[in-house]
Amino acid sequence: MPIDYRASGVDIDAGNETVRRIKSLAKSTFTPGVLSDIGSFGGLFALDRSRYQEPVLVASTDGVGTKLKVAFMTGRHDTVGADLVNHCVNDILVQGAEPLFFLDYLATGRLSPDVAEQVIAGVARGCKQNGCALLGGETAEMPGFYADGEYDIAGTIVGVVEKSKVIDGRSIVAGDVLIGLSSDGLHTNGYSLARRVMFDVCGFSPDTRVPELGTTAGDALLAPHRSYLKPLRPLIEAGLIKGMAHITGGGITENVPRILPEGTAAAIDRSAWTVPPIFRLLQDRGGIADEEMLRAFNMGIGLVIVCAAEHLSRAVDTLARAGEQPVRLGAIVAGRPSVQYRRTV
């Protein structure tokens, strides 16, 4: 008997239906710079050169990791897309860039237009909240490559910053101070360890209500990865920031040193902030060492700012007016690029 593409596991009609559904979602994010429509071979974007003397484009690509496994378990697919966008926004924000446009890649074994629509709705929501255009993307159906009901999603963001305002940490010196901004849960890192503790060690299901967390295990793990774009814009525009670190994989321990120049280290007071309940639960139930916790999770701090000591009060006041509760984490000291955890600084 003749074999067609559908019999091989690829449903072109489902792909077309998916594109039809997400086209309006993507168009709802379009900004004045978008010159192309969804379905073009490449997305076109015109940079407003009148806003910049020396524009520098900043790009980043990332994924959501095994947080997706929680989405599969709960059947909730409308949050991971926004997680992805916010993660990427923060990655370029720490260099001073504001987002211009975003591209997504969704791959699955068997394409479900309903699931794809939920995922891309989250992407579109994240783009709109960050003033970023969803310029295009790719939906790939690859039978036999992914387990039934599973998918992967990744995204690429492009932003822009004035060359003279690039934030790269080069001016950081001993005596500067570190400010922390809170995370909303695990964000998008540490999920392989968290899932093992929550579901294997504790025996929770996604619907299990966990008294220590005041919510279900599934809801706690699906807490959104927040964007820091809006509260940080005033500080960036005022030139108060010397360096920033997005606390993702590797935690505070490995991300803060990425912005430190030679001859400097970050001395961080671990008693400066209260670790949220979900991290305490994971450590206690999993018997996880302090060092491992600080490398696997953000521990309640999603972004770290470095500024001059004389700008501390102004920076803290500006962040507080934006609705943040900034924490003074410690200070820059002499040493090799690393994090030195202390109880007092």
N, C-alpha and C positions, 0 to 999 in steps of 0.2 A: 504494500500500500504506500502511496506517496506520503512523504513527511514534510510538514511545513514548520515555520518558526514557532508557532504556538505549541505544537507537539514537542518541540525541543525545549520548551519552558519559557520562551520569551513571548509576551503578549503585547504586540504593537498597539492594539486597540486600547489596552489598559494604559500604555504609555501616553497615547494621545489624550485619553480622558484625564490623566494626571496633569498634563500640560494645560489643558483647558481649565481645570479647576484652579491651578496655582497662578495662572496668568494675571488674573485680577488682583490676587494677593501681592504679587510682585509690583504691579503697576501702582498700587496704592502707596508704595514707598518712594516712587520716583521724585527726584529733586530737579531743579532747573537745569542741572548739568547733563542729565540723561538725554542722549540723542537717538537711541535705538529702542526697539520694542523687544519683548520677550519672544524668542524663536529665531533671532538673528544668529549667525554663526559666531559673532563676537559682540560684546557689549561696547557701546560707544559712550564716552563721557568727556565733556568739555570742561576743563579746569577754568575757573574764573580768575584769570591772571591779574585782574585789577585789584584783587585782595592781597596779592603777594609780590614782593620785589624779587625774592629768590626762593620760589617754592621747592620744597623737597618732598618727594613722595615716599611714604613709609608703608610697607606691606608686611603681612603676616598670614600664616596658614596654621590652622589647628583643628582639633576634633573635640569630641565630648568624652571619649574614653568609655570605660565600662559602666558609666552612669546609664548608658543606654540599656544595660541589662535590667535595671530597675524599671525603666519605661516599658520594656517587654513584659516584665512580671506583673505590672499594674495595669497594663493596657492604656496608659496615659502617654500620649505622644505629642502633646501640645506645648510642652515646656522645654524640651531639649534643644529645639531650634533657637529659642531665645538665649539659652545658656551658651550656645555656640557663638552667636553674634556678640554677646556681652564679653565673653572671654577674649575674642579677637579685638574688640574695641579697646579693652584694657591693655592688651599687649602693645598696641601702637600708641595709646594714650601716655604710657610711661616715658615715651620719647617726645612728648609734647604735641603729637599729631591729633587732628580731629578727623573722623571717618568721612570718606567720600562715597565709596560704594563697596558692595559685598557680593561674592559669588559662592554658591553652595554646591556641594556634591553629595547626592543621596544614592547609595547603592544597596540593593537588596536581592534576595534569591528569587522571590516571586512578588511582583509589584502589586500593592494594594492601593488604589487611588484614594481610599478613605484615610489610610494611615499616612500616605505621602502628603495629603492635604493638611492633616493635623501638624505634621512636622514643619512643613513650609509656612503654615500659619504662624508658628512660633518664630521662625526666622524673620518673617515679615514684621511681626510685632516688635521684635528686637531691633530691627532696622529702623522702623518708624520712631521708636523711643530714643534712638541715638542719632536721628537726623541723617540716616545713611540709606542710600538707594540700593535695593536688591536688583542688581543689574542683569543677572542671569545665573545660569548654573547647569548642572547635568544630573539627570536621573537615569541610573544604570540598573538594568535587570540582568542578573547573572545567575542563572539556575545552577544549583549544585555548589555554589561558592559560599552561600550563607545558609544557615539553618532556617527552616520554615518559620515565618513570623519575625525574623530578625533583619536588621539593616545596619548600615554605618552611615554616618554623616560627618562631613568635614566642610570647612569654609575658608575662603581667602578674603581678606579685607585690604583695601587700599585707602590710605589717608594722606593728609598733607600738613606740613608744618613749615613756617618761615625758617630759612636756614639759620638765621641769627638766633632763633628761639628753640633750636633743637636741644632737648634735655638728654645729656649723655653721662652725667656723673663726673666729668673730668675736673670740675671745680670743687669737688668734695674734699674737705680737709678736716683734720682732727679738731674737735670742738664743735662741729656741726651737730645738729640734733635730729633724731629720728621720730617720726610721727606715724602712728598706725591708724588705719581705718578698718572698721569691722567688716567681717564677711557675713554672708547669710548661709551658714552651714558649710558643707564641704565644697561648695562651688562645683568644680568638675574634676577634682583630683582625689586620689586615694580610695577610689571606689572598689578596687579589687580586694583590698584589705578590709574596708568597711563592710562589704557584702559578706565576706567570710565570717566576720564577727557577728553581724546582725542575724544572718540567716542560717549559718552553719553552727556557730558556737552557741548563740542565744536561742536558736530555734524559732525566731520570729518569722511570720509571714508578712507580706507587705501590708496586710490589713490589721496586724496586731497593734493594739494601742499600747504605747510604751509610757507608763506614768512619768518617768524621769524626763521625758521629752514633751509631754503634754499633747502628743499627736501620734499618728500611726508611724510605723517604721518606714513605710513607703513614702508618706508625705515628708518625713524628716529627710530622707535621702534625695527626694526630688526638689528640695528647696532650691530656688533659682540662683544661678550665678549672677551676681549683681554687676551693673556697670557703674564706674566711678567718674564717668565723663562730666556730668552736670556739676557735681560739687567741686571738681578740680579745675574746671575752666577758669574761674576767677583767679585762682592761685597761679595758674600757668600764664594768664594774660598779664598779671602783675609782676611776673619774673621772680617769684619767691621760691621756686623749687630748683634745687641743684640736681636731684636725682630721684627716681621712683622705681620701685620693684613691685611687679604684679606677683602675688604669692600663689603660685600654681604648683605643678609637680616639683618635688624637692623641698617644698615648704619654705619657711623663713630661712632655714639653714643654708639652702643652696641658691635661693633667688636673690637675696640681698647682696651677696658678694659679686654678683654679675655686674653691679653698677659701681663698685668701689675701685678707685684708682690704686695703683701700687703704693704701699706704705700706709694704708688705712684699713681699719677693721671696724665692725659694728658691735658695740657693747650694748646688749639688750637686757633689760630688767624683766625677768619672767613674771614678776609679781605686779607689773604695771597694768595688766588687764586681766579680766576674769574670763577664763576659758569656758566657752559655751557647753551646756550639758551633753550634747551629742558626742563631743570629743572625750569628755570624762567617762561617758558610758563605754565608748569603744576601747579606751585604755584599760578601764577596770575589768570589763568582761573579757577582753582579749588578752590581758596580761602583757600589754605592749609597753616596751621601755620608753622612757622620756625621749631619748635621742631618736628613736624610730618614729615616734609621734610627730616630732618637729620636722622630720624629713618627708613624711608621708602626707601630712595634713597641714592646712593653713592655721589651725588652732584658734580660729576666731579673728584672725587679722588677714584681710584680703589684699591690702595694698600698703606699702611702706613708703613714706616720703622723707627725703633728706632736705633740710633747709639750714640756713645760717642761724646761729643762736639768737642773734638780734632780731630775726624775723619770726621767731617762734610764736610770740603772742599774737601778732597780726595774722599769721597763718591759721592758728587755732581758732581765733575769732571768726575769720572768714569761713572756715569749715563749719563751725557751729551755726552760723547764719544760714548755711546751706542745708541744715538739718542733720549734720554728722555729729558724732560724739568722739572726736579725735583723742587719741591716747599718746602721751609722750612715752616712747618705748625705751629711749636711751640716747646714746651719743656716739659719734665717730671718734675713735681713738687711734693711736699709732699701732701699726702691726701689719700683717699680711692680710689681703682680702679674705675675710672670714667673718663668722658670727661668733661672738663670745657671750655666752649666756651667763648672766649674773642675777643676783637678788636685789642689789642696789647699784646704781650707777652714779 
